[in-house]
């Protein structure tokens, strides 16, 4: 059982580190999320050791707060995203999502097999290259006020497709690794459930809110609209996990439903203090999960460089090709927006370590790759968006 004073001290350390790291990054003209992830590395076991692996293990208070933080972040992003806007970029988003999975998976498999892994283990390694971390990119887009750009809508739409395909691929490689074999019927059932969940919740929920959102104000509590939509957010995040999707997909859908209400602007304002309190935990905890000691050799650093290069280039190629119809500049923005792996790669690396697929060094390399892509992408994406803004580039979606 965790002692209350120890937990409170850990919360204080993480939150303070997040604020200092974010402030320093912004003074260096970098997105605040970069500083928060770097702060996590600094206070983690690799350097200061103020946060230990046991404190951020699954189910611990810090881990739970990090999960709630990213759920609320994607909820707030959904609040600024309307279903009609996503429909306008639907074809492009699907293409970006599909190519953004197939290209990294193929390149990751070839690299792993060439490095000595058997094909079944190579597929497991490649799964860590696949899924984009929507939380990282969403925060950068939000900080820059770029959520209304067409590239942002494509990235967010593609992230949903990306998540579905990534979960399916993970199901395949886990089955192969465990000796369970390939079961097409089961995978088709998972796919149908995921698509059905998104379609019913996304389309049906927005229709209900457009029809009548006045009932949100029926309770006597003046904060009832926020309380109700937060309950919706948590409920859909939970339901999302039941159909094999990440919790952040359900949270994003809840925000998108709430964006159709007449209270949208009020909800955004009321949610800001919650985001300021909880979202930093996600980024700092993500950074604290890497152990730099496992990388303290030339061979490990060389492998990390190769893995990170493949991870960046493969996602960039997939996203760029998928969004090429928007123009090369916008396609580049979309490509970089799909690069961060963040917590998704960390989760897959943890599964690989538990299954005996990875040793400690490979695990550290996969986690480091996930975090490096999360740290490298934000400043590049911010620079591309500012450059596009100065050039007056604002491509329009086809109706």
C-alpha positions in Angstrom: 0.0 0.0 0.0 1.3 3.4 -0.9 2.0 5.8 1.9 0.1 9.1 1.5 3.0 11.3 2.1 5.2 9.5 -0.4 2.5 9.7 -3.0 2.0 13.5 -2.4 5.8 14.1 -2.6 6.0 12.2 -6.0 3.1 14.2 -7.3 4.9 17.4 -6.2 8.1 16.4 -7.9 6.4 15.4 -11.2 4.2 18.5 -11.4 7.1 20.8 -10.5 9.4 19.2 -13.1 6.6 19.5 -15.7 6.3 23.2 -15.1 10.0 23.9 -15.1 10.6 21.8 -18.2 7.7 23.3 -20.1 8.8 26.8 -19.2 12.4 26.2 -20.2 11.3 24.7 -23.5 9.1 27.6 -24.4 11.9 30.1 -23.6 14.0 28.1 -26.1 11.2 28.5 -28.7 10.2 24.8 -28.4 6.8 23.3 -27.6 6.3 22.9 -23.9 5.7 19.1 -24.3 9.4 18.7 -25.3 10.5 20.2 -22.0 8.0 18.0 -20.0 9.3 14.8 -21.6 12.9 15.8 -21.1 12.1 16.7 -17.4 10.7 13.2 -17.0 14.0 11.7 -18.3 15.9 14.0 -15.8 13.9 13.0 -12.7 13.7 9.3 -13.7 16.0 6.5 -12.8 18.5 7.4 -15.5 19.7 10.6 -13.9 18.4 12.0 -10.6 16.4 8.9 -9.6 13.6 10.9 -7.9 11.0 8.8 -9.7 11.6 5.0 -9.8 10.3 2.4 -12.2 8.1 1.0 -9.4 6.4 4.3 -8.9 5.3 4.5 -12.6 4.4 0.8 -13.0 0.9 -0.1 -14.3 -1.8 0.7 -11.7 0.3 3.0 -9.5 -1.1 6.4 -8.6 1.3 8.2 -11.0 0.5 5.8 -13.9 -3.3 6.3 -13.3 -2.9 10.1 -13.3 -0.8 9.9 -16.5 -3.6 7.9 -18.1 -6.3 10.4 -17.0 -4.1 13.2 -18.2 -3.9 11.9 -21.8 -7.6 11.0 -21.8 -8.5 14.6 -20.9 -6.1 15.9 -23.5 -7.7 14.0 -26.3 -11.1 15.0 -24.9 -10.2 18.6 -25.2 -8.9 18.0 -28.8 -12.2 16.4 -29.6 -14.0 19.5 -28.3 -12.3 21.5 -31.1 -13.1 18.9 -33.8 -16.4 18.6 -35.5 -17.6 15.5 -37.3 -18.4 17.5 -40.5 -14.8 18.7 -40.7 -13.4 15.1 -40.4 -15.8 14.0 -43.1 -14.2 16.5 -45.5 -10.8 14.8 -45.1 -12.1 11.2 -44.7 -10.5 9.7 -47.8 -7.1 11.4 -47.2 -7.2 10.4 -43.5 -7.9 6.7 -44.3 -5.1 6.6 -46.9 -2.7 8.3 -44.4 -3.7 5.9 -41.7 -3.3 2.7 -43.8 0.0 3.7 -45.4 1.2 5.0 -42.1 0.9 1.5 -40.7 2.0 -0.7 -43.6 5.2 1.2 -44.4 6.6 1.2 -40.8 5.5 -2.4 -40.2 7.3 -3.5 -43.4 10.5 -1.6 -42.8 10.5 -2.6 -39.1 10.1 -6.3 -39.9 12.9 -6.2 -42.5 15.3 -4.4 -40.0 14.5 -6.8 -37.2 15.0 -9.9 -39.3 18.2 -8.5 -40.7 19.4 -8.0 -37.1 19.0 -11.6 -36.3 15.4 -12.0 -35.0 13.3 -14.9 -36.2 10.3 -13.8 -38.4 7.7 -14.2 -35.6 9.8 -12.1 -33.2 10.6 -9.6 -36.1 6.9 -9.0 -36.5 6.6 -8.3 -32.8 9.4 -5.8 -33.0 7.8 -4.2 -36.0 4.6 -3.7 -34.2 6.4 -1.1 -32.0 7.0 0.9 -35.1 3.4 1.2 -36.1 1.0 3.1 -33.8 1.1 6.9 -33.7 0.8 8.6 -30.3 -2.1 11.0 -30.9 -1.5 12.7 -27.5 1.9 14.1 -28.4 0.9 15.6 -31.8 -2.4 16.8 -30.4 -0.7 18.8 -27.7 1.6 20.4 -30.2 -1.2 21.3 -32.5 -3.2 22.7 -29.6 -0.3 24.8 -28.3 0.1 26.3 -31.7 -3.6 27.0 -32.2 -3.5 24.8 -35.4 -6.3 22.4 -34.7 -8.5 24.0 -37.3 -5.9 23.5 -40.1 -6.8 20.8 -42.6 -3.5 19.0 -41.9 -4.5 18.7 -38.2 -7.9 17.2 -39.1 -6.2 14.7 -41.4 -3.7 13.7 -38.6 -6.5 13.3 -36.0 -8.7 11.3 -38.4 -5.7 9.1 -39.5 -4.8 8.5 -35.8 -8.2 6.7 -35.4 -7.6 4.5 -38.4 -4.0 4.0 -37.3 -5.1 2.9 -33.8 -7.6 0.3 -35.2 -5.0 -1.2 -37.6 -2.3 -1.2 -34.9 -4.4 -3.1 -32.5 -5.2 -5.7 -35.2 -1.5 -6.1 -36.0 -0.7 -6.4 -32.4 -3.3 -9.1 -32.1 -1.8 -11.0 -35.0 1.8 -10.9 -33.6 0.8 -11.8 -30.1 -1.1 -14.8 -31.4 1.8 -16.0 -33.5 4.3 -15.5 -30.6 2.1 -17.4 -28.2 1.6 -20.3 -30.7 -2.1 -19.6 -31.0 -1.9 -19.2 -34.8 -3.6 -16.8 -37.1 -7.4 -16.6 -36.6 -8.9 -14.4 -39.4 -12.4 -14.8 -38.0 -11.4 -13.4 -34.7 -9.6 -10.5 -36.2 -12.5 -9.7 -38.5 -14.7 -9.7 -35.4 -12.4 -7.3 -33.6 -12.3 -5.0 -36.7 -16.0 -5.0 -37.1 -16.4 -4.2 -33.4 -13.9 -1.3 -33.5 -15.4 0.2 -36.7 -19.0 -0.3 -35.4 -18.1 1.4 -32.0 -16.6 4.5 -33.7 -19.4 4.7 -36.3 -22.2 4.4 -33.7 -20.7 6.6 -31.1 -19.2 9.2 -33.5 -22.2 9.5 -35.8 -25.1 8.7 -33.4 -23.7 10.8 -30.5 -23.2 13.9 -32.6 -26.7 13.6 -34.0 -28.2 13.5 -30.5 -26.3 16.6 -29.4 -27.2 18.5 -32.5 -30.9 17.6 -31.9 -31.0 18.8 -28.3 -28.2 19.7 -25.9 -30.3 21.8 -23.6 -30.7 18.8 -21.3 -27.1 19.3 -20.2 -28.3 22.3 -18.2 -31.3 20.6 -16.5 -29.5 19.8 -13.2 -29.3 22.6 -10.6 -25.5 22.5 -10.5 -24.1 25.4 -12.6 -21.3 23.1 -13.7 -23.6 20.3 -14.9 -22.7 20.5 -18.6 -19.0 19.9 -17.8 -19.7 17.2 -15.2 -22.0 15.3 -17.6 -19.6 15.5 -20.6 -16.6 14.4 -18.4 -18.7 11.4 -17.3 -19.3 10.7 -21.0 -15.6 11.0 -21.6 -14.6 8.5 -18.9 -17.4 6.1 -19.9 -16.5 6.1 -23.6 -12.8 5.8 -22.7 -13.6 2.6 -20.8 -15.9 1.3 -23.5 -13.2 1.9 -26.1 -10.8 -0.4 -24.2 -13.5 -3.1 -24.3 -13.5 -3.2 -28.1 -9.7 -3.3 -28.3 -9.0 0.3 -28.9 -7.0 2.8 -26.9 -8.9 4.7 -24.2 -7.9 8.0 -25.9 -10.1 7.1 -28.9 -13.2 7.0 -26.7 -12.1 10.3 -25.1 -11.6 11.9 -28.5 -15.1 10.8 -29.6 -16.6 12.2 -26.4 -15.1 15.5 -27.0 -16.2 15.5 -30.7 -19.8 14.8 -29.5 -19.6 17.6 -27.0 -18.3 20.0 -29.7 -21.8 19.8 -31.2 -23.4 21.4 -28.2 -24.2 25.1 -27.8 -22.1 25.1 -24.6 -18.9 24.2 -26.5 -17.0 27.4 -25.8 -18.0 27.3 -22.1 -16.9 23.6 -21.9 -13.5 24.5 -23.4 -13.0 27.2 -20.8 -14.1 25.1 -17.8 -11.9 22.2 -18.9 -8.7 24.2 -19.0 -7.8 24.1 -15.3 -8.2 20.3 -15.3 -5.9 20.0 -18.3 -3.3 22.3 -16.7 -3.3 20.0 -13.6 -3.4 16.5 -15.1 -2.0 16.6 -18.7 1.6 17.3 -17.6 1.7 14.0 -15.7 1.4 12.0 -18.9 4.4 13.6 -20.6 6.7 13.6 -17.5 5.8 9.9 -16.7 6.4 9.0 -20.4 9.9 10.5 -20.2 10.7 8.9 -16.8 10.2 5.3 -18.2 13.5 5.2 -20.0 16.7 3.7 -18.5 19.6 5.4 -20.2 22.0 2.9 -18.5 21.0 0.2 -21.0 22.1 2.4 -23.8 25.6 3.2 -22.4 27.6 1.4 -25.2 28.5 2.2 -28.8 26.7 -0.8 -30.1 23.4 0.1 -28.3 23.6 3.7 -29.4 24.2 2.6 -33.1 21.2 0.3 -32.9 19.1 3.1 -31.3 20.1 5.5 -34.1 19.1 2.9 -36.8 15.8 2.1 -35.1 14.9 5.8 -34.6 15.8 6.6 -38.2 13.6 3.8 -39.5 10.8 4.8 -37.2 10.9 8.5 -38.4 11.5 7.8 -42.1 8.8 5.1 -42.4 6.0 7.1 -40.8 7.0 10.2 -42.8 6.9 8.3 -46.0 3.6 6.7 -45.3 2.0 9.9 -44.1 3.5 12.0 -46.9 2.3 9.6 -49.6 -1.2 9.4 -48.1 -1.6 13.2 -47.9 0.1 14.1 -51.2 -3.2 15.2 -52.7 -3.1 18.2 -50.3 0.2 19.4 -51.7 3.8 18.6 -50.8 4.0 21.1 -47.9 0.8 19.9 -46.3 1.8 16.3 -46.9 5.1 16.9 -45.1 3.2 18.4 -42.1 0.9 15.4 -42.0 3.9 13.0 -42.3 5.7 14.5 -39.4 2.5 14.7 -37.4 2.2 10.9 -37.6 5.8 10.3 -36.4 5.5 10.3 -32.6 5.2 6.8 -31.0 5.1 7.9 -27.4 3.2 5.7 -25.0 2.0 3.3 -27.7 5.5 2.1 -28.4 6.3 1.9 -24.7 3.3 -0.4 -24.2 4.3 -2.8 -27.0 7.8 -2.9 -25.7 6.5 -3.8 -22.3 4.5 -6.6 -23.8 7.5 -7.9 -25.7 9.7 -7.8 -22.5 7.0 -9.7 -20.6 6.7 -12.3 -23.4 10.4 -12.9 -23.5 10.7 -11.5 -27.1 13.0 -8.6 -26.0 16.0 -8.6 -23.6 16.5 -5.5 -21.4 18.7 -3.8 -24.1 16.2 -4.2 -26.9 13.4 -3.1 -24.6 15.4 0.1 -23.7 16.1 0.7 -27.4 12.4 0.4 -28.3 11.3 2.7 -25.4 14.1 5.2 -26.2 13.0 5.2 -29.9 9.4 5.8 -28.8 10.4 8.8 -26.7 12.9 10.2 -29.1 10.3 10.3 -31.8 8.0 12.1 -29.3 10.8 14.6 -28.5 12.1 15.2 -32.0 8.8 15.7 -33.8 7.2 18.6 -31.8 9.9 21.2 -32.7 10.0 20.1 -36.4 6.2 20.1 -36.6 6.0 23.5 -34.9 8.6 24.9 -37.4 6.7 23.5 -40.4 3.4 24.9 -39.2 4.8 28.4 -38.5 6.5 28.4 -41.9 3.2 27.4 -43.6 1.5 30.1 -41.6 4.0 32.8 -42.8 3.6 31.6 -46.3 -0.2 31.9 -46.0 -0.7 28.3 -46.9 -4.1 27.0 -45.7 -5.3 24.2 -48.0 -9.0 23.6 -48.2 -10.6 20.2 -48.0 -12.8 19.0 -50.8 -16.5 19.1 -49.8 
